[in-house]
């Protein structure tokens, strides 16, 4: 059954309020290896988070990075319409496109966001996976913009797993959330497919180094 129109907007609004209440029960612990929490903004980042950790990430951004603003890359699919609405309710801009097959228009828009002094956030294995397999779009963006990638991960003491392609994670009420932020990862220019693949694998490894629960 497709959910559209007024019903879809009502469900997003209801889900937004429910998520806010849900998140208030969670306990947070932060492992800031980049040393950026609570510090003045000196650099802008391409934030990278695996798709199955996405649910409460906007709340984490608002809680720990209230001074940072930016945009999220959201799929241009029908499901992405609902997610884009939800993300905008948290105060973030939305760029539509796929992280695995990011078009030239999306890359240009994201580059402009970074050039304006704001951050961007991408789930580099979304929207359809495979899970934990980093698509090429984030590499193109980092190389074109010159912005470093900031790997981020969320780990939960207790959670539910959905039956989706990435076994999407829902933290249980009153769980502890560990927010792990890696040191910025700088992408090198590449001139051959082999060099590009080496950079892609290096970034994927940096992101997976934060993952404990797969």
C-alpha positions as CSV (number, residue, x, y, z in Angstrom):
1,X,0.0,0.0,0.0
2,X,1.4,3.4,-1.0
3,X,1.1,6.2,1.6
4,X,0.7,9.6,0.0
5,X,-0.7,13.0,0.4
6,X,-2.3,14.2,3.7
7,X,-2.0,10.8,5.3
8,X,1.8,10.7,4.6
9,X,2.3,14.2,6.0
10,X,0.3,13.3,9.1
11,X,2.3,10.1,9.7
12,X,5.6,12.0,9.3
13,X,4.4,14.7,11.8
14,X,3.3,11.9,14.3
15,X,6.5,10.0,13.8
16,X,8.6,13.2,14.4
17,X,6.9,13.8,17.7
18,X,7.1,10.1,18.7
19,X,10.9,10.1,17.9
20,X,11.5,13.2,20.0
21,X,9.8,11.5,23.0
22,X,11.6,8.2,22.4
23,X,15.0,9.9,22.2
24,X,14.4,11.6,25.6
25,X,14.6,8.2,27.2
26,X,18.0,7.4,25.7
27,X,21.3,7.9,27.5
28,X,24.2,9.3,25.5
29,X,28.0,8.8,25.6
30,X,30.3,10.4,23.1
31,X,33.7,9.3,21.9
32,X,34.9,12.4,20.0
33,X,38.2,11.4,18.4
34,X,38.1,14.4,16.1
35,X,37.9,16.8,19.0
36,X,35.2,18.9,17.5
37,X,32.3,18.7,19.9
38,X,31.7,22.1,21.6
39,X,34.5,23.7,19.6
40,X,34.4,26.7,17.2
41,X,33.9,25.7,13.6
42,X,37.2,25.8,11.7
43,X,36.4,23.3,9.0
44,X,33.4,21.8,7.2
45,X,32.9,18.1,6.8
46,X,31.2,15.4,4.7
47,X,29.7,13.4,7.5
48,X,29.4,9.7,6.7
49,X,27.1,7.3,8.6
50,X,25.9,3.8,7.6
51,X,22.3,3.7,6.6
52,X,21.1,1.4,9.4
53,X,22.2,3.9,12.1
54,X,20.2,6.7,10.6
55,X,17.1,6.8,12.8
56,X,18.1,9.1,15.6
57,X,21.1,10.8,13.9
58,X,19.3,14.1,13.4
59,X,18.7,14.3,17.1
60,X,22.3,13.5,17.8
61,X,23.4,16.3,15.5
62,X,21.0,18.7,17.3
63,X,22.2,17.6,20.7
64,X,26.0,17.7,20.2
65,X,26.4,20.0,17.2
66,X,23.8,22.8,17.6
67,X,26.1,25.3,16.1
68,X,26.7,23.3,12.9
69,X,24.3,23.5,10.0
70,X,24.1,21.8,6.7
71,X,22.3,19.5,4.3
72,X,21.6,15.8,4.0
73,X,21.6,13.7,0.8
74,X,18.3,11.9,0.6
75,X,17.2,9.4,-2.1
76,X,15.0,10.7,-4.9
77,X,12.7,7.7,-4.4
78,X,9.1,7.8,-3.1
79,X,10.3,6.6,0.3
80,X,12.8,9.4,0.3
81,X,10.0,11.9,0.1
82,X,8.9,11.0,3.6
83,X,12.4,10.9,4.9
84,X,13.2,14.3,3.4
85,X,10.1,15.8,5.1
86,X,11.2,14.3,8.4
87,X,14.8,15.6,8.0
88,X,13.6,19.1,7.2
89,X,11.6,19.1,10.4
90,X,14.9,18.8,12.3
91,X,16.1,22.0,10.6
92,X,18.4,20.6,8.0
93,X,18.3,21.2,4.2
94,X,17.8,18.3,1.8
95,X,19.6,17.5,-1.5
96,X,17.9,14.7,-3.5
97,X,20.0,11.9,-5.1
98,X,21.6,8.5,-4.5
99,X,24.8,8.1,-2.6
100,X,25.7,5.1,-4.8
101,X,24.9,6.8,-8.1
102,X,25.2,10.5,-7.2
103,X,24.5,12.6,-10.3
104,X,26.4,15.7,-11.3
105,X,23.6,18.0,-10.1
106,X,23.6,16.5,-6.6
107,X,27.4,16.7,-6.4
108,X,27.3,20.4,-7.5
109,X,24.6,21.2,-4.9
110,X,26.5,19.4,-2.1
111,X,29.8,21.1,-3.1
112,X,28.0,24.5,-3.0
113,X,26.7,23.7,0.5
114,X,30.3,22.9,1.7
115,X,31.6,26.1,0.0
116,X,29.0,28.1,1.9
117,X,30.6,27.0,5.2
118,X,28.1,24.3,6.0
119,X,28.4,20.5,6.4
120,X,26.7,17.7,4.4
121,X,25.7,14.2,5.6
122,X,25.6,11.1,3.5
123,X,24.8,7.4,4.1
124,X,27.3,6.0,1.6
125,X,25.6,2.5,1.4
126,X,22.1,3.9,0.9
127,X,19.4,3.8,-0.2
128,X,19.6,0.1,-1.3
129,X,22.9,-1.3,-0.2
130,X,24.7,-3.6,0.0
131,X,25.0,-2.8,3.7
132,X,28.4,-1.5,4.7
133,X,29.5,-1.2,1.0
134,X,30.6,2.3,0.3
135,X,29.4,3.8,-3.0
136,X,31.6,5.9,-5.2
137,X,29.6,9.1,-4.9
138,X,31.1,10.2,-1.6
139,X,34.6,9.8,-3.0
140,X,33.7,12.1,-6.0
141,X,32.2,14.7,-3.7
142,X,35.2,14.7,-1.3
143,X,37.7,15.0,-4.1
144,X,35.7,17.7,-5.9
145,X,35.1,19.8,-2.8
146,X,38.3,19.2,-1.0
147,X,36.4,18.7,2.2
148,X,37.4,15.8,4.6
149,X,35.1,13.0,5.3
150,X,34.1,12.6,9.0
151,X,33.2,8.9,9.8
152,X,30.5,8.7,12.4
153,X,28.8,5.7,14.0
154,X,26.1,5.0,16.6
155,X,26.2,1.9,18.8
156,X,23.3,0.9,21.1
157,X,23.3,-1.1,24.3
158,X,19.9,-2.6,23.4
159,X,18.1,-2.5,20.1
160,X,15.7,-4.1,17.7
161,X,16.7,-5.0,14.1
162,X,14.3,-4.8,11.2
163,X,14.1,-7.3,8.4
164,X,15.3,-4.7,5.8
165,X,18.3,-5.1,3.5
166,X,20.6,-3.4,6.1
167,X,18.8,-4.8,9.2
168,X,17.9,-1.3,10.2
169,X,18.5,-0.6,13.9
170,X,16.0,0.8,16.3
171,X,17.3,1.6,19.8
172,X,15.1,0.4,22.6
173,X,13.8,2.9,25.1
174,X,16.2,3.7,27.9
175,X,19.2,2.2,25.9
176,X,22.6,3.8,26.0
177,X,23.8,5.4,22.7
178,X,27.5,5.6,22.0
179,X,28.3,8.3,19.5
180,X,31.7,7.6,17.9
181,X,33.3,10.2,15.8
182,X,36.5,9.4,13.9
183,X,39.4,11.7,13.0
184,X,38.7,13.4,9.6
185,X,39.6,11.3,6.6
186,X,41.3,13.2,3.7
187,X,40.8,11.8,0.2
188,X,43.7,11.9,-2.2
189,X,43.3,12.8,-5.9
190,X,43.2,9.8,-8.2
191,X,44.1,9.3,-11.8
192,X,43.2,5.6,-12.4
193,X,40.4,3.3,-11.5
194,X,42.9,1.4,-9.3
195,X,43.8,4.5,-7.3
196,X,40.1,5.4,-7.0
197,X,39.3,1.9,-5.6
198,X,42.1,2.2,-3.1
199,X,40.7,5.5,-1.8
200,X,37.2,4.0,-1.6
201,X,38.4,0.9,0.3
202,X,40.5,3.1,2.7
203,X,37.4,5.2,3.6
204,X,35.2,2.1,3.9
205,X,37.8,0.6,6.3
206,X,37.9,3.9,8.4
207,X,34.1,3.7,8.7
208,X,34.0,0.0,9.6
209,X,36.7,0.5,12.2
210,X,34.0,2.3,14.3
211,X,31.4,-0.5,13.9
212,X,31.0,-3.0,16.7
213,X,27.5,-4.4,16.0
214,X,26.9,-5.4,12.4
